[in-house]
Amino acid sequence: MKRLLLIMVLGAVLMVCSSEVYAQSEAAVLYLMIKPGARAAGSGEAFVATADDAWATYYNPAGLGFQKGKVFGMSHTNWLPAFANDLYHEFFAYAWEQEGWGNFGVSAIYMSYGEQVRTSEVGDILGTFRSFDTAVGLSYGALLSDRSSAGVTMKILYSRLAPEGTGGEKGSGTGTSYAIDLGFLKKKFLLSGLSLGIALQNVGPSIAYIDAEQADPLPQNLKIGFAYEIFKTEYNSLILSADFSKILVKKEEDKADVFYKALLTSWFDKPFKTEMDEVIENIGFEYWYGSWVALRAGFFRDTYYNTGEGKPYLTFGAGLKYSMFVFDAAFIPAPDSPLADNTRFSLSIRF
């Protein structure tokens, strides 16, 4: 069973690989790096400087500070459909303005790894169980001035790879931790149509399963992004967005630096060129006709996958707004990759 559990853990890590973490196996609970929402996915997953809807609770909680009213959002992704039909990612968020206080938000992530078969040490089938990860968060964003805002998201994490250990193992295949996200957003940054967004995600202690001595760090991630409104007329608008992100984890010989130390040491544990190669690039366009129809396209660069030279993957998306409802869909072809033919759908409702 030990060997089975190890294989399952490794498999789970591989199955939840996102564009940033194909080469970042030092971290655990990589589902936190799967970007929710078809709107962002269609625009190359570049959203940290836009973040103007319920998905701000994930991408940049500072984006909540500029929002008015109430908004609900949900997204669904069939994850790696070529491998199994019970791998999927769900995201839910609700944000609201509290006059005189700022904006609040709540969110939840659920990542299903499907049904597993439990066996004894001699191979007898003992039953089945489901493996999953989940996170719930509370967000807050407020204006610092009429052009800038700051925000924070506090998250509780729960990971259930297996219900229990076997034999003399202590503990189980479940783990818990907590994390915070910090965000900043500046509008009219240098230019009237330019916005700057900065987010530091998943800052928190390592998560342990069977052996607390072999706890794995969370995928701490620093993102810096820009959004530029190229033009806006009565019926047409076009926005160019670009995000740059880096995983801030340092782990050597099964021992990881404590999370607050890794924020610094992760920049200097490899040659400078290698550190810069690990920066992930996301670029996208979003075109709106009036306030009814949106078309999107973009790409992200996976630094290490396959060739180690950086391989770009295209993304495409569309949106339709009707009354208070916005429907979005995105498609990521990503040929010759685990993400091949990945589709995402989302719905948002403004009150």
TIZALUM-791042 format. One record per residue: residue in one letter; x, y, z of N, C-alpha, C, CB in turn. Coordinates in steps of 0.001 Angstrom, whole numbers, plus 500000, padded with zeros to 6 digits. Atoms other than C-alpha are relative to their C-alpha. Glycine has a CB too. Layout:
AXYZXYZXYZXYZ ...
END
This chain:
M500824498795500000500000500000500000500862501262500000499066500002501211 K499113498847500000502920502342500651500382500374498579501251499719500830 R499605499736501378504039501959497087498823500547499205500544498725499340 L501190499533500699500490502419495812499714501455500339498794499127500351 L500268498629499580500061505584497856501010500956499382500031500110501529 L498985499159500606503351506961496583499698500253498532501369499365500153 I500338499857501418502348506298492979498806500932499831499698498624499369 M501195499180500095498983507908493605500331501472500229498951499527501006 V499616498627499715500530511033495111500732500611498808500876500062501254 L499263499498501155502954511399492220499073500206498808501130499038499627 G500953499871501101500167510794489750499116501211500168499148498758499890 A500842498835499752498008513418491407500739501285499683499523500015501444 V499201498810500309500809515934491169500074500225498499501415499870500582 L499897499868501448501235515227487473498673500397499383500488498703499385 M501295499737500602497520515353486783499556501429500177498975499087500573 V500457498637499788497068518815488223500988501018499498499731500235501447 C499007499059500497500010520343486421499307501107499214501049499280499120 S500500498855500754499191523827485162501158500606499254499322501048500924 S498948499452500856501152526050482832501223500418500793499476501181499219 E498859499548499235503354527378485632500803498869500607499549500914501070 V499387500947499094504195524115487311500372498674499371499100499757501123 Y499524501230500600505153521461484770501367499632500555500057500133498480 A498641500263499559508713521835486026500197500301501468500968500800499187 Q499859499574498622507974522842489616499514498925500957499242501293500233 S500471501121499200507610519452491291500378500137501463500546498712499454 E499645499825498604509053520842494529498776500294500861501016501114500143 A501164499562499242505601522091495569498892498957499975499485501318499453 A501171500878499912502437520274496633498752500814499666499880499353501426 V501315499396500257498701521058496163500040500947498801499510500756501242 L499843499185501195499375522286492650498666500402499377500826499258498988 Y501302499562500496495641522592492031499795501486500247498878499198500659 L500104498572499729496049526074493529500504500841498837500770500346501253 M499451499276501136497868527022490315499144499865498751501390499517499712 I500905500097501140495034526016487984499129501255499978499123498700500076 K500692498717500062493585529324486844498535499798499619500691500938498994 P501423500179500294489784529392487011499470501083499074499196499989501287 G500675498998500802487414531223484727500360499949498530500304501344500530 A499763500082501440487007530947480959500397501342499412498765499479499296 R499622498688500526487399534691480482501514500166500013499336501123500815 A498548499884499908490992534708481728500690498958499134500454499859501449 A499373501071500777491775531376480060500032500343498516499258498679500217 G500035499646501404490712532691476662500983501087499636498635500426499624 S499053498906500220493058535663477065501399499623500459499538501258500726 G498659500433499640496159533594477698500246499893501485500980500921499424 E499918500070498542495440533448481452500697501223500597500733498736500418 A499433498739499508496674537063481826498870500843500569500756500772498862 F501173499374499398494333538698484328500313500785501269498978498954500307 V499710499415498696496175540059487374499796501513500017501418499673500405 A500196498552500050495909543693486192498591500378499548501020500630499070 T501396499751500377492272543331485048499097499720501208499580499111498775 A500638500420498745490576541393487889498812500875500397501017500009501115 D501132499117499748487254543243487656498690499251500201499853500967498866 D501207500777499759484807540453488495500235499073501193499596499189498734 A499885500878498833484309537622491023501317499244500044498860499018500016 W498740500738500050487524535950489848501164500809500560500303499589498575 A498973499226499304489458538788491483500382499331501310499515501430500260 T499685500696498749489241536690494648501137499012499814498769499276500531 Y498895500915500289491675534305492924501203500744499419499541498906499028 Y498884499411500743493790536452490557500667501155500734499521500477498660 N499456498821499324494207539647492558498903500618500851500562501036498975 P501087499485499162492024540527495559499922501519500026500160499493501400 A500060498537500069492957544194495095498962500458498987501373500578499640 G500996499648500998490638544164492084498614500189500579499954498956498947 L501300499825499364487699543970494483499751501455500369499898499125501238 G500162498634499517488362547527495633499281500921499032501325500571500311 F500621499139501006487126549048492349498597499538499611500871500058498769 Q501274500557500450484007546902492020498812500607500745500001498491500179 K501240499488499436480455548053492641498941498901500003499506501232499208 G501095500954499939477410546046493670500441498617500425499327499919498676 K499758501390499645477414542273493898500215499188498732498827499426500826 V499742500850501161478750539606491549500281498575500462501186500547499165 F499778501416499740478654535827491567500650499380498770498664499274500358 G499346500660501117480899533641489430500258498536500280501293500691499673 M499686501415499876481404529947488792500617499523498696498737499172500354 S499364500539501199483593527982486392500190498504500147501350500691499736 H499841501452500042483995524368485353501039499661498933498634499284499705 T498985500463500939486939522634483682500098498488500050501363500637500308 N499676501421500097487195519048482499501506499896499852499253499307498796 W498542499952499960490824518535483462500589498733499402500498500191501440 L499351501116500687492914516321481170498989498955499537501032499352500914 P501051500922500432489915514732479418500531498774499269499031500721499115 A499438501151500705492215512429477426500381498867500948501215500425499203 F499582500998499027493170510610480648498815499339500704500912500633501023 A501152500543499273489852510192482480498876501021499964500374499639501473 N501141499098500058486363511645482592499552500480501371498857499326499308 D500382499544498669486217512159486365501059500895500628499738498814500897 L499066498981499552489052514685486606499407501356499639501420499804499359 Y500591498704500307487562518153486940500317501008501100498483499869499818 H499671498883499111488101521549488555498800500939500049501291500757499517 E501132499098499816485333523730490002500440501217500820498819499267500694 F499703498778499250485519527321491220498714500797500188501078500858499272 F501170499188499680482850529434492935500464501236500770498951499181500828 A499645498780499276483063533027494151498805500944500037501219500693499348 Y501030498983499847480772535754495416500651501220500649498785499471500854 A499398498771499478481845539355495984498930501073500126501157500488499086 W500984498960499794479915542306497335500651501242500613498866499491500892 E499538498722499472480417545959498181499294500299501316499756501136498983 Q500547499616498703479957546968501798500307501481500189500601499126501175 E499777498562500005479484550713501815500688500457501282498678500739499821 G499238499493498866481976552452504048501086499074500486499089500288501114 W499017500990499550484067549288504482500899499504498879499296498828500628 G499257500586501106485239548213501042499221498843499410501388499536500457 N500636501140500651484521544980499204500486498689500606500275500020498494 F499703501312499450484378541424500517499713498931498945499175499743501289 G500251501111500902484428538082498747500224498673500692500880500104498775 V499783501368499540484137534383499465500189499128498756498795499487500894 S499715500848501153485417531632497194500252498572500452501209500535499214 A499749501419499722485804527865496973500540499342498739498702499279500489 I499419500799501080487886525515494824499809498530500350501522500338499784 Y500097501458499827487216521817494356500664499327498811498508499537500138 M499280500735501035489588519559492412499788498513500221501514500351500007 S500269501433499903488467515987491773501041499210499214498584499677499487 Y499068500910500668491023513260490976499350498655499690501238499788500863 G500720501200500375488346510647490497500014498915501065500564499460498746 E500131501150499086487754507250492075501239499117499947498749499169499650 Q498814500849499888490656505104493302499590498648500605501107500694500874 V500220501339499434490791501400494178500968499797501162500191498882498913 R499172500255498816492060500549497653500281498505500095499300500514501301 T499605501406499906494007497307498026500793499749501282500832499588498768 S499174500394498861495700495405500825501447499864499553499493498675500622 E498590500147500322499446494809501003500265498792499103500809499883501272 V499824501172500865498925491503499170499169500117498716499613498721500758 G500699499767501246496769493014496445498511499759500024500581499172498980 D501448500201499916493262492179497695499274501342499928499628499256501305 I500772498766500133490681494799496717499137500204501240499120499965498725 L500717499703498765489263496457499835498866501000499800500960500526501030 G501043499022500261486988498981498180500532501147499159499425500528501308 T499613498828500774487131502351496497499868501258500853499141500120498724 F500122498702499344487523505948497567500275501076498963500978500123501218 R499788498878500906487622509371495952501109500890500550498691500809499802 S498932499081499641490641511674495958499630501399499521501356499546499393 F500339498634500384490192515433495939500801500995500843498481500250500161 D499449498855499276491597518792497012498935501083500039501319500526499331 T500950498906499918489618521771498179500617501167500765498696499538500672 A499560498798499289490146525318499408498828500960500109501205500679499277 V501012498959499822487834527977500827500718501272500422498912499580501060 G499304498753499733488769531628501000499071501146500342500825500371498827 L500686498753499669487680534964502422500885501137499517499701500116501547 S499222498934500612488778538064500513499490501369500437499959499881498479 Y500360498622499709488829541786501177500843500915499116500204500331501513 G499292499014500814489753544673498874499446501379500256499901499657498512 A500439498634499730489645548420499398500867500984499222500055500307501516 L499274498956500707490666551607497624501006500670500931499026501039499423 L499014499182499314493856553341498708499907501446499537501410499453499765 S500244498692500599493102556262496394499018499773498863501339500685499494 D500931500200501109490895556865493365500625499206498860499514501337499484 R499314500741501049493535555046491249500659498711500482501028500870499373 S499287501176499496494927552314493504499196499287501077501369500401500551 S500700500812499003493691549505495718500916498890500479498687499410499421 A499264501129499438494993546675497892498991498974500479500942500449501165 G500916501055499568493502543333498880500723498805500565499136499562498857 V499447501202499395494012540081500721498961498884499922500427500262501473 T500842501193499934492596536560500497500623499038500998499840499329498593 M499557500994499018492868534120503411499328498676499677499671500452501464 K500512501289500462492470530433502518500319498874500988500582499669498628 I499786501256499283492062527147504338500043498884498960498871499742501077 L499764501032501003493364524150502361499802498620500602501410500126499415 Y500181501392499576492341520506502625500263499097498807498563499759500578 S499627500927501064493850517699500554499745498576500470501487500187499588 R500336501382499642492505514133500597500382499083498836498474499859500344 L499540500923501026494577511797498463499589498572500314501506500086499852 A500446501327499561493658508698500501499422500151501399501180498948499979 P500646499823498704491451508214503579500855499584501190498734499233500024 E499200500487498874494037506390505705501240499283499500499172499065500894 G498819500783500305497445504746505795499737498536500313501217500515500785 T500148501423499719498042501021506243501148499515500863499930499193498699 G498932500615499222500075498734508442500405500876501164501201499719499122 G499484499202498893502291500643510835500096501466499694501329499507500398 E499917498588500344501924503971509070499184500842500971499521500230498566 K500709499039499190500969506899511229499453501098499089500923500587501099 G500596498980500838498685509546509845499208499399498862501058500913499460 S500816500450501119496761509312506627500413500760498746498488500200500296 G499710499317501244496765510487503061499260501304499876499670499125498845 T500657498696500010495104513750504037500922501042500622498649499945500756 G499191498915499460496673517099504782499229501295500021501271500168499197 T500632498687499897495622520585505837501072501078500147499014500045501196 S499120498856499823497243523992505728499165501264499809501210499955499000 Y500663498729500259496405527642505279500948500890499211499560500689501326 A499178499124500825497635530433503034499313501347499847500269499367498618 I500559498687500301497167534089502181500489500449498634500384501034501088 D499630499311501235497217536025498917499970501497500281499036499622498814 L499945498553499864498207539686498801499978500622498611501263500443500790 G500100499393501316497368542028495941500051501512500024498747499565499345 F499962498548500186497897545549494649499615500288498558501419500595500342 L500431499624501341496304547272491656500081501513499858498561499496499713 K499846498571500273497198550660490174499467500296498616501480500444500123 K500533499581501285495134552227487407500631501325499583498465500123500061 K499337498826500565496421554991485103501450500037500445499275501296500416 F498600500132499624499925553747485783500878500472498835500334498527500391 L499156499374501026502262555982483743499194500513498805501043499008499516 L500858499605501111499644556110480947498539499930500441500247499096498759 S501404499945499571495925556870481164499290498670499837499259501060499220 G500686501264500236494929553456479768500725498789500528499773499824498562 L499165501110499533497530551342481579499741499701501470501485500317499784 S500154500443498612496968549314484762501133499058500371498634499307500210 L498967500873499451499559547555486936499393499156501107501209500821500531 G500476500893498949498703544513489039501129499151500546498883499109499479 I498998500839499338500851542634491553499267499094500992501101500875500727 A500621500940499067499819539513493453501036498994500484498805499271499335 L499172501039499384501686537227495843499044498956500549500947500582501135 Q501006501014499704499771533942496144500566498836500801499394499487498718 N499734501276499321499731530880498402501164500076500973500276498925498982 V498960499847498987501992532174501152499515499318501282500335501519500252 G500429500732498818501760529683503999500889498805500274498569499548499844 P499149501127499599503279526700505803499800498773499119499726499632501444 S500031501227500802504042523367504128498853499100500435501336499245500113 I501070500954499718501455520602503947500590498599500091498893500062498909 A499473501343499775502141517076505257498886498972499886500678499902501376 Y500946501113500089500453513737504585500413498928501023499958499405498538 I499620501089499095501806510455506054501105500429500957500453498778499201 D498810499698499220505143511831507280500172501507500110501249499355499367 A499868498564499782505310515293508832501413500493499715499611500349501421 E498618499612500264509083515270508369500254500227498502500951498929500533 Q499832499832501439508589515217504599498893500889499428500005498632499297 A501031499075500446506088518057504333500463500739498739499653501004501122 D499700499318501250505913519750500945499509501447500050499361499256498815 P500402498592499972505787523531500451498824500283499070501176500884499621 L501066499545500880502842525338498929500619500691498780499029500961500753 P499466499367501214503266526726495393499906501532500074499242499488498759 Q499977498547499895504053530306496409500333500608498635501027500458501073 N499915499498501373503740532446493319499926501522500000498870499403499122 L500010498542500163504609536066492496499605500327498576501388500621500343 K500470499601501327502753537676489581500031501520499875498569499464499737 I500034498579500351503246541076487975499350500092498625501454500652500007 G500727499936501260500869542079485223499638501415499593498759499179500090 F500397498718500569499841544926482954498772499786499114501171500643499188 A501150500005500910496592545697481126499919501374499362498660499638500748 Y500016498729500716496458548373478435498787500054499074501309500194499196 E501174499789500856493288549668476818500462500670498715498907500867500724 I499479499492501268494397550054473193499053501024499390500232498850499017 F500986499008500436491177551766472156498656499653500612499900500058498446 K501360500189499500487615552262473344499114501038499340499937500114501561 T500983499132500630484768553693471291498618499601500514500074499905498437 E501357500289499519481008553557471676499661498521499877498978500827499227 Y500373501390500233480773550030470269501182499030499959499245499904498722 N498841500893500113484320548668470236501052500338501050500613500088498592 S498886499793499078487092548185472769500947498815499896499496500182501465 L498974501035500079490348546217472845501000500202501125500713500021498624 I499059499951498877492555545400475845501091498966499777499274499751501356 L498844500892500034496034543885475807500470499779501430501151500586499111 S499560500334498654497115542065478975501242499131499958498889499296500768 A498792500815499911500417540526480031500319499739501464501194500693499290 D499603500400498652501358538610483188501355499314499955498944499069500632 F498723500680499840504770537449484372500029499445501421501222500969499726 S500083500623498680504981534977487246501158499044500235498676499260500156 K498920500911499612507502532881489154499639499296501293501337500759500155 I500202500785498792507170530083491687501132500296500978499929498483499675 L499009499660498987508951531021494937500110498864501012499632501327500706 V499819501187499172509854527605496344501452499561499901499038498852499567 K498654500563500005513251526243497368499983498703500794501037501005500592 K499993501309499360513568522541498109501181499201499468498663499246499753 E498844500817500354516697520397498138500049498772500894501308500812500120 E499869501265499265517061516737499140498859499822500999501352499942500732 D501219500194499204513467516540500445499866500971501165499961498599500529 K500115499000498947514017519562502686499760501361499367501267500022500892 A500380498715500587512313522840501853500256501126500984498524499991499575 D499894498803499168513060526307503135498623500390500506500640501168499214 V501265499537499451510346527649505418499439501091499089500181500523501457 F500637499216501061507842529639503369500462501453499975498501499955500161 Y499601498598500028508870533135504467501457500166499589499773500636501358 K498606499958500445512548532349503860500091499759498498500841498959500758 A499971500338501429511820530876500417499618501181499121499068498836499719 L500338498816500783510369534218499298501253500710499497499154500960500831 L498722499397500399514007535371499133500950498980499388500664500660501197 T498986500964500452516156532240498742499664499365498669500178498919501027 S500384500617501270514157530935495760500503500784498789498495499869499928 W499477499196501105515640533736493656501487499737499735499787501477500294 F498550500100500095519254532687494238500531498580500112500622500836501055 D499523501379499853519417528880494412500443499396498674498914499136500613 K499595500471501320520099528545490656500696501148499267498770499474499184 P499404498911500789522100530477488047498944501006499560500725499435498770 F500941498930500298520517533803487154499193499724498735500739501311499860 K500709500289501242519659532732483605498901498970500215500974499510498938 T501002501019499708517851529660484907498832500587500776500623498849500782 E501065499355499237515921531763487413499073500790499078500595500925501073 M500808499206500921514773534072484615499225499109499022500890500976499229 D500705500926500883513877531112482392498760499435500667500920498869499576 E501147500535499268511469529999485109498840500985500071500417499612501398 V501093499027500030509429533173484693499021499616498891500545501449499785 I501046500395500942506150532236483003499351501248499411498935499103500695 E500555498842500707504727534612480411498605499669499490500919500428498825 N501379500124500475501007535027479732499609501303499317499017499667501174 I500380498808500763499774537443477046498656499740499323501098500370498941 G501307500210500612496239537960475782499328501286499566499108499277500948 F500815498896500490493761540201473962498531499713500325500204500210498464 E501448500120499794490110540864474797499315501120499219499629500068501533 Y500751499037500813487836542564472246498516499918500365500210499728498472 W501431499939499722484301543687473106499298500801498906499735500628501394 Y500908499249500853481608544688470652498846500452500881499497499142498774 G500963499481499052479418546971472707500266499392501367498561499710499539 S499855500712498726478783545242476005499354498619499896499363500812501165 W500755501235500212477307542111474443500865498803499615498975500223498938 V499224501115500533479938540011472664501493500273500187499671499766498503 A498555499883499818483597539379473503500712498893499232500370499942501500 L499120500966500652486320537642471489501377500114500642500072500243498449 R498727499992499282489609536614473094500998499054499345499791499613501467 A498920500862500470492957535143472138501244500320500816500263500191498466 G498782499762499245496312534741473813500914498802499932499681500332501442 F499116501154499892499183532444474635500745500068501321500992499941498812 F499098500051498864501275531308477562501214499175499609499297499407501254 R498757500698500306504850530098477472500362499078501146501140500997499727 D499607501014499028505638526870479293501518499833499896499247498630499750 T498555499852500083509306527259480144500736498704499722500508500586501258 Y499175501196500053510475523670480457499378498814499270500334499591501367 Y500667501203500478507902521337478982500612499469498704498529500277499795 N499426500716501145509397518813476509501425500438499669499126500197498788 T498688499638500543512324520758474990500876500725500999499831500855498782 G499225499205499080513382522876477954500327501376499455501254499286500349 E499689498714500615513506525903475626498825500973500075500406499797498553 G501168499138499932510062527305476321499098499791498805500416501452500088 K500913500307501094507030526345474266498699500761500205499737498476499905 P501230499238499830504091528718473682498769499182499613500059501275499171 Y501271500635500310500509527463473729498950501082499797499575499016501125 L501026499033500315497654529397472140498734499730500800499700499984498513 T501302500120499357494308530056473808498991500822499210500058500466501488 F501070499301500703490967531157472359498768500023500900499683499318498626 G501185499926499170487752532310473950498971500973499459500377500387501391 A501095499108500384484434534107473595499090500194501194499206499436498787 G500934499710498924481881535715475864498729500616499456500634500925501025 L501300499461500383478226536659475642499320500550501241499117498916499314 K500671499361498870476498539134477943498542500241499659500694501325500376 Y501431499766500162472735539200478352499442500423501347499266498729499456 S500526499467498757471164541387481005501082499925501085498724499227500432 M499024500106498915472946540542484276500914498784499863499283499942501324 F499260501254500162474417537283482926501128500148498976499048498873499573 V498886500065500941477792536744481264500442498546499895501188500923500450 F499563501366500257478619533375479686501340500044499262498930499214499175 D498678500032500620482250532621478791500426498565499729501035500703500892 A499436501302500344483981529704477093501412500222499473499113499250498945 A498620499911500464487643529030476337500472498636499539500921500544501109 F499438501234500540489615526446474405501513500145499914499394499668498605 I498541500026500032493304525558474800500422498781499200500611499973501444 P499620501167500813494510523324471929501201499255500578500313500436498575 A498787500547499392498006522748473440500373498622499466499829499926501491 P499651501315500542499012519913471074501267499446500633500174500082498491 D498838500692499430501520517341472342500252500407501445501241500281499166 S499879499634498591500841518366475936498848499367500774500009501551500182 P501109500532499202498737517012478839498757500878499962500438499825501427 L501137499086500044496508520078478408499272499990498665500458501391500303 A500560500014501346495562519146474815498474500008500027500501498784499236 D501449499894500173491996520153473874499275500283501315499459498725499386 N500602499646498717491279521618477309498953501084499794501075500471501004 T501087499039500117487931523455477485499573500483501379498809499382499254 R500428499427498722486656525775480203498740500831499767501135500873500638 F501256499272500085483249527324480882499781500749501312498812499038499697 S500278499251498782482154530000483305498754500861499813501210500874500390 L501201499172499966479127532051484282500171501022501116498708499134500214 S500006498987498950478966535341486165498672500740499953501195500988499839 I501273499299499854475941537236487432500240501247500845498908499077500650 R499880498757499257475936540881488488498626500450500501500643501093499124 F501275499614499387473240542114490863499941501521500168499812499292501374 
END
